[in-house]
Amino acid sequence: LSSSLQFLSYLGACDRLLKQGYEEGQVEEAMEMFQYSEKKAAEFLHLLAQFNDMGFQQNEIKEVLLLCGNQRERALEELVMK
Protein backbone atom coordinates (compact mmCIF):
# COMPACT_ATOMS: atom_id res chain seq x y z
CA LEU A 1 0.00 0.00 0.00
CA SER A 2 1.15 3.53 -0.67
CA SER A 3 1.76 5.62 2.39
CA SER A 4 -1.15 7.95 1.61
CA LEU A 5 -3.53 4.98 1.43
CA GLN A 6 -2.16 3.64 4.72
CA PHE A 7 -2.65 7.06 6.29
CA LEU A 8 -6.26 7.29 5.07
CA SER A 9 -6.91 3.80 6.41
CA TYR A 10 -5.37 4.86 9.76
CA LEU A 11 -7.54 7.99 9.88
CA GLY A 12 -10.66 5.95 9.09
CA ALA A 13 -9.87 3.49 11.86
CA CYS A 14 -9.23 6.32 14.35
CA ASP A 15 -12.46 8.00 13.32
CA ARG A 16 -14.48 4.81 13.87
CA LEU A 17 -12.90 4.33 17.31
CA LEU A 18 -13.51 7.97 18.27
CA LYS A 19 -17.16 7.59 17.30
CA GLN A 20 -17.37 4.74 19.83
CA GLY A 21 -16.58 7.32 22.51
CA TYR A 22 -12.88 6.69 23.15
CA GLU A 23 -10.54 9.63 23.77
CA GLU A 24 -8.32 10.75 20.89
CA GLY A 25 -5.06 10.30 22.81
CA GLN A 26 -6.00 6.77 23.83
CA VAL A 27 -7.07 5.87 20.29
CA GLU A 28 -3.76 7.08 18.81
CA GLU A 29 -1.76 5.30 21.50
CA ALA A 30 -3.66 2.04 21.02
CA MET A 31 -3.27 2.18 17.24
CA GLU A 32 0.49 2.65 17.61
CA MET A 33 0.82 -0.11 20.22
CA PHE A 34 -0.86 -2.62 17.92
CA GLN A 35 0.88 -1.63 14.66
CA TYR A 36 -2.28 0.11 13.42
CA SER A 37 -4.52 -2.94 13.75
CA GLU A 38 -7.97 -1.46 14.27
CA LYS A 39 -9.33 -4.77 15.60
CA LYS A 40 -6.64 -5.13 18.30
CA ALA A 41 -6.80 -1.44 19.20
CA ALA A 42 -10.59 -1.67 19.58
CA GLU A 43 -10.28 -4.75 21.85
CA PHE A 44 -7.67 -2.96 23.94
CA LEU A 45 -9.75 0.22 24.29
CA HIS A 46 -12.86 -1.77 25.18
CA LEU A 47 -11.06 -3.71 27.92
CA LEU A 48 -9.28 -0.59 29.15
CA ALA A 49 -12.65 1.13 29.63
CA GLN A 50 -14.15 -1.96 31.28
CA PHE A 51 -11.33 -2.40 33.78
CA ASN A 52 -11.22 1.34 34.39
CA ASP A 53 -14.91 1.20 35.36
CA MET A 54 -14.03 -1.57 37.82
CA GLY A 55 -11.67 0.85 39.56
CA PHE A 56 -8.28 -0.38 38.35
CA GLN A 57 -5.52 2.14 37.57
CA GLN A 58 -5.12 2.97 33.89
CA ASN A 59 -1.35 2.51 33.76
CA GLU A 60 -1.65 -0.93 35.40
CA ILE A 61 -4.43 -1.92 33.00
CA LYS A 62 -2.36 -0.96 29.95
CA GLU A 63 0.65 -2.91 31.21
CA VAL A 64 -1.39 -6.03 31.95
CA LEU A 65 -3.33 -5.94 28.67
CA LEU A 66 -0.09 -5.71 26.69
CA LEU A 67 1.38 -8.54 28.73
CA CYS A 68 -1.68 -10.75 28.24
CA GLY A 69 -2.31 -9.84 24.60
CA ASN A 70 -5.79 -8.44 25.33
CA GLN A 71 -7.00 -11.70 26.89
CA ARG A 72 -9.73 -10.50 29.23
CA GLU A 73 -9.70 -13.34 31.79
CA ARG A 74 -5.91 -13.47 32.10
CA ALA A 75 -5.70 -9.69 32.37
CA LEU A 76 -8.39 -9.61 35.06
CA GLU A 77 -6.55 -12.26 37.09
CA GLU A 78 -3.32 -10.26 36.84
CA LEU A 79 -5.05 -7.04 37.91
CA VAL A 80 -6.76 -8.69 40.88
CA MET A 81 -3.43 -10.16 42.04
CA LYS A 82 -1.65 -6.76 41.95
N, C-alpha and C positions, 0 to 999 in steps of 0.2 A: 504493500500500500504506500502511496505517496504520503509525505508528511502532512500535507494539508488535509487529505482524507482522514488520516489518523486523528488529527486535531479536531476535525468536525465530529468524528465519532466519539471522541473524548468529551467534547462539549455537549453532545446529545445525551450521553450517559450521565454527565453531571446534572444536566437539566432535569432529567427524569428522576434522579435521586433527590434533587432539591424540591421537586414537586411533591415528593413523599413526606416532606417536612423536616428533612435533615439540614443541619447548618452547613453553610458553604465551606467553611474551614475543614470541618469533619469530612465532607464529601471529597474535597481535594486530597486530603491526607489519606483517606481510605483508597482512593483510586491509585495513588502513588504506591501505597504499601502493597497492593495486589497487582502491580504491573498493568494497571488500567483495565482490569477485568471487572466489568460492571456487576456481574453476578456475584463475585466474591466480595466486592466492596459493599453491595447491597446487603448480603448476609451479615457482614461485619457490622454495618451501621445498625441493622435491625437488632442484633444481639447486644450491641453497645447500649442502645436505648433501653432494651429490656432489663439488662443487668443494672443500668443506671437507676431505673425506676425501683429496683429492689434495694437500692441504697449502697451499692458498691462504688468505690472510687474509680473515676474514669481512667486514670493512668494505670491502675491495676487491671482493669477490665481489658484495656488495649493489649497490655503485656500478655495476659493469659489467653486472649483470643488468638494472638499471633502464634503463641506457643502451641496451642491446641488446634490450629488450622480451622478456626471457626466452628469447632464441634461443640455444640451447646452443652451437652451433658458433662463432657470432660472439663470444659471451661468452668461450669458451675461448681463442680467438685473442687477444682483448684481454688476458686474464689472463696468458697466456704471454708477451706482449710487454712487460708491466709490469716 
